[in-house]
Amino acid sequence: MCLLGKYQCVDFRHISWGDLLDGQMSPRHASCHTGTALAGEETMMTKATVEEVPELDLEALPERQESATAERAYRKRQLAVAFRLFARYGFDEGVAGHITARDPEFPNRFWVNPYAVHFSRIKVSDLLLLDENGKVVEGTRRSNKAAFSIHSTIHEAREDVVAVAHAHSIHGRAWSALSRPLDPIIQEACAFHNDHVLFDEYKGLVLERDEGVRIAARLGSKRAAILRHHGLLTVGRTVGEAAWWFITMDRACQMQLLAEAAGTPRLMTEEEATLAARQFGNANMARNNFQLMEELLIEQEPDVLD
């Protein structure tokens, strides 16, 4: 079956959706499902014309600002907004939960929420800057030891990661108790298809870096982790990405819990899941989705920028 309607068939197992959007690959140079070349064509794809490439109507949002100063302000703004959004989604629970953003000028340092300030009240000026030893080098409040133990090791292990999000959400924790990865049953859940791991151990509060090191090692190059009996953790190349992946993953947990409570969900085929993963796992889509919520929140709660 052709996946692109009027366009000639594409084997999406071998083609990045991002490549299609960027115009680096042409649908007419591949065949459906088999990966066999069409008559007279090579399997390696050549640059396509605009007319041949179906495009998502999304603005291409940059990952970085032009200067370190502008990028720092951008990351801190998104960080404060993300906390308030997490509060709206009910991801807050007492003093638990943290989102971090690497500093663009000092990559061994990261910004984080202060200890015991409710997510719904966090402002840009409340954020703390921690160094590689967990010491507060900017800000007046105390930090959360668990935030440093988990997040510092991931920032250290993953140079590509700007932001890490972890909170004790209801559906994320419920799913984590099943000690299973998510299945490809909903298109949005496929953002994590072959891109998340299960951290299958539990030793109470993560207060020592050695457990954080094991979490980082288990995460590897993936986008997200399910921490057994604990909750979810997501990463991104922007704060907006990490926050959006967390929201999406918690909803995926909720949808699978609901589907399994109602019956036996139908799993997507590998071809279906791979296609959905390349569409809904698109980082630019994540940035656009977060921006919509960010603009609304700033309009409704402008004090977040104080």
C-alpha positions as a printed Julia matrix, in Angstrom:
306×3 Matrix{Float64}:
   0.0    0.0     0.0
   1.34   3.42   -0.92
   1.85   5.59    2.17
   1.77   8.9     0.35
  -1.41   8.76   -1.73
  -0.67  10.35   -5.09
   3.07  10.19   -4.47
   4.95   7.09   -5.48
   5.61   4.61   -2.7
   8.33   5.03   -0.11
   9.98   2.5     2.18
   9.88   4.51    5.4
  12.05   1.96    7.19
  15.05   3.45    5.41
  14.04   7.09    5.08
  14.07   9.78    7.74
  10.94  11.9     7.8
  13.22  14.82    8.55
  15.14  14.07    5.34
  11.9   14.19    3.37
  10.96  17.53    4.91
  14.43  18.9     4.28
  14.19  17.91    0.62
  17.17  15.55    0.8
  15.28  12.48   -0.42
  12.71  11.93   -3.12
   9.7    9.62   -2.86
  10.11   8.63   -6.5
  13.44   6.96   -5.73
  12.16   4.23   -3.43
   9.56   1.5    -3.43
   7.02   0.4    -0.85
   7.95  -2.13    1.87
  10.56  -4.09   -0.08
  13.2   -1.4    -0.4
  13.71  -2.56   -4.01
  14.68   0.09   -6.55
  12.14   1.13   -9.12
  13.01   0.35  -12.73
  15.85   2.58  -13.9
  16.24   4.2   -10.46
  18.82   3.84   -7.71
  17.88   3.14   -4.09
  20.09   6.03   -2.95
  17.86   9.1    -3.04
  18.65  12.27   -4.92
  17.46  15.76   -4.11
  13.72  16.11   -4.7
  11.76  18.96   -6.13
   9.44  20.83   -3.78
   6.39  19.5    -5.63
   7.36  15.87   -4.95
   7.83  16.18   -1.19
   4.78  16.29    1.12
   5.46  18.85    3.83
   4.14  19.45    7.32
   2.99  23.05    7.66
   5.31  23.86   10.55
   7.63  26.78   11.08
  11.23  25.63   11.39
  12.12  26.79   14.9
  15.83  27.13   15.71
  17.45  25.06   18.43
  19.74  27.9    19.52
  19.85  31.69   19.67
  22.69  33.65   18.1
  24.6   34.56   21.27
  25.27  32.82   24.58
  23.54  35.66   26.42
  20.42  35.38   24.3
  20.47  31.6    24.51
  20.75  31.68   28.31
  17.75  34.01   28.57
  15.82  31.77   26.15
  16.56  28.61   28.12
  15.68  30.2    31.45
  12.4   31.57   30.09
  11.41  28.19   28.7
  12.47  26.52   31.95
  10.25  28.74   34.11
   7.36  28.29   31.66
   7.83  24.51   31.64
   7.44  24.33   35.42
   4.18  26.25   35.3
   2.92  24.02   32.5
   3.85  20.96   34.56
   1.76  22.39   37.39
  -1.19  22.79   35.04
  -0.84  19.16   33.99
  -0.72  18.02   37.61
   2.9   16.86   37.45
   3.74  18.62   40.72
   3.78  16.67   43.96
   5.22  18.36   47.01
   8.92  19.06   46.65
   9.45  16.34   44.03
  10.3   16.89   40.39
  12.84  18.92   38.47
  13.71  20.18   35.0
  17.22  21.31   34.16
  18.79  23.34   31.36
  22.49  23.31   30.55
  24.13  26.75   30.61
  25.24  27.7    27.08
  28.46  29.39   28.23
  29.47  26.97   30.99
  28.4   23.5    29.76
  29.29  21.79   33.05
  26.7   23.91   34.85
  22.92  23.77   34.64
  19.87  25.78   35.69
  17.27  24.15   37.9
  14.24  24.95   40.05
  14.85  25.82   43.72
  13.88  23.36   46.42
  10.36  23.65   47.89
   8.96  26.25   45.5
   5.72  25.1    43.9
   5.91  24.65   40.14
   3.0   27.06   39.66
   4.92  29.9    41.35
   8.33  29.58   39.72
   9.66  32.67   37.94
  12.79  33.18   35.85
  14.44  34.98   38.76
  13.91  31.95   41.03
  16.08  29.62   38.97
  19.38  28.39   40.36
  22.66  27.74   38.55
  24.54  24.69   39.86
  28.16  23.86   39.11
  29.62  20.4    38.47
  29.84  19.78   42.23
  26.23  20.72   42.94
  27.12  24.09   44.46
  24.75  27.02   43.85
  26.77  29.62   41.95
  23.83  31.85   41.05
  20.6   32.24   43.01
  19.67  32.63   46.66
  17.73  29.48   47.51
  18.79  25.89   48.22
  18.77  23.18   45.57
  17.28  19.68   45.44
  19.93  17.0    46.01
  18.05  14.43   43.93
  17.96  16.87   41.0
  21.74  17.06   41.02
  22.23  13.31   41.51
  20.09  12.43   38.48
  20.47  15.34   36.11
  24.18  16.08   36.48
  25.11  12.58   35.34
  22.89  12.78   32.26
  24.21  16.22   31.3
  27.71  14.84   31.77
  27.11  11.71   29.7
  25.08  13.37   26.91
  26.72  16.41   25.35
  23.81  16.64   22.9
  21.28  17.1    25.71
  20.37  20.65   26.73
  17.46  19.81   29.02
  16.32  16.95   31.26
  12.79  16.66   32.67
  11.69  14.4    35.52
   8.53  14.57   37.61
   6.26  12.25   39.57
   3.25  12.25   37.28
   0.26  10.03   38.04
   0.11   8.07   34.81
   3.87   7.84   34.43
   4.23   6.33   37.88
   1.3    3.98   37.38
   2.82   2.69   34.15
   6.3    2.41   35.71
   4.9   -0.06   38.25
   4.24  -2.49   35.37
   7.98  -2.6    34.6
   7.35  -2.5    30.84
   8.24  -0.21   27.95
   5.42   1.49   26.09
   3.87  -0.27   23.1
   3.15   1.35   19.71
  -0.64   1.54   20.0
  -1.24   5.29   19.46
   0.48   7.44   16.86
   1.74  10.01   19.39
   3.16   7.24   21.58
   5.36   6.27   18.64
   7.52   9.31   19.38
   9.15   6.84   21.8
   9.16   3.79   19.52
  12.66   2.27   19.84
  13.64   5.5    21.59
  13.03   4.85   25.28
  14.34   2.45   27.92
  13.21   0.82   31.14
  15.43   1.45   34.17
  14.51  -1.75   35.96
  15.77  -1.16   39.48
  14.62   0.76   42.52
  16.64   1.86   45.54
  14.5    4.62   47.02
  15.28   8.32   46.68
  18.1    9.02   44.23
  20.44  10.88   46.55
  23.79   9.57   45.33
  25.45  10.13   42.0
  26.24   6.44   41.5
  22.56   5.68   40.86
  22.38   8.7    38.6
  25.32   7.27   36.67
  23.44   3.99   36.2
  20.34   5.84   34.99
  22.45   7.81   32.49
  24.15   4.62   31.3
  20.8    2.86   30.83
  19.36   5.88   29.0
  22.23   5.79   26.52
  21.36   7.78   23.41
  17.58   7.42   23.87
  14.99  10.16   24.33
  13.29   8.91   27.48
  13.39   6.45   30.36
  10.76   4.75   32.51
  12.13   4.51   36.06
  10.53   1.5    37.75
   8.29   2.47   40.73
   9.4    6.06   40.21
   8.2    7.78   37.04
   9.36   9.19   33.72
  12.42  11.06   32.5
  12.86  12.78   29.14
  15.65  14.73   27.45
  15.85  17.22   24.58
  18.08  19.56   22.65
  15.93  22.42   23.95
  13.91  22.86   27.13
  10.78  22.92   25.01
  11.6   19.52   23.5
  12.28  17.85   26.85
   9.1   19.29   28.38
   6.94  18.35   25.4
   8.31  14.79   25.35
   7.48  14.46   29.04
   3.9   15.65   28.5
   3.53  13.34   25.5
   5.0   10.36   27.33
   2.74  10.76   30.35
  -0.26  10.9    28.0
   1.01   7.8    26.21
   1.11   6.02   29.56
  -2.43   7.19   30.28
  -3.7    6.03   26.88
  -2.13   2.6    27.2
  -3.51   2.15   30.72
  -6.97   3.07   29.43
  -6.7    0.86   26.36
  -5.55  -2.16   28.36
  -8.3   -1.6    30.93
 -10.83  -1.75   28.09
  -9.39  -4.75   26.28
  -6.37  -5.86   24.27
  -4.95  -3.0    22.18
  -3.95  -3.68   18.6
  -0.23  -3.12   18.14
   0.87  -1.15   15.11
   2.98  -2.99   12.56
   6.67  -2.14   12.49
   6.12  -0.16    9.28
   3.25   1.79   10.83
   5.14   2.45   14.06
   8.28   3.55   12.22
   6.35   5.99   10.06
   4.52   7.42   13.09
   7.81   7.66   15.0
   9.38   9.73   12.23
   6.4   12.05   12.1
   5.46  12.43   15.77
   9.02  12.08   17.05
  10.06  15.11   15.01
  11.99  17.52   17.24
  10.79  20.58   15.34
   7.2   19.46   15.93
   7.98  19.2    19.64
   9.37  22.75   19.65
   6.3   24.07   17.83
   3.93  22.28   20.21
   5.72  23.68   23.24
   5.76  27.18   21.76
   1.95  27.17   21.48
   1.62  26.44   25.19
   4.44  28.82   26.11
   2.77  31.77   24.37
  -0.55  31.07   26.06
   0.98  30.7    29.51
   3.02  33.91   29.23
  -0.11  35.78   28.14
  -2.08  34.41   31.11
   0.73  34.5    33.69
   3.19  37.24   32.64
   4.85  37.22   36.07
   6.62  34.0    35.04
   9.13  36.24   33.25
   9.97  38.27   36.38
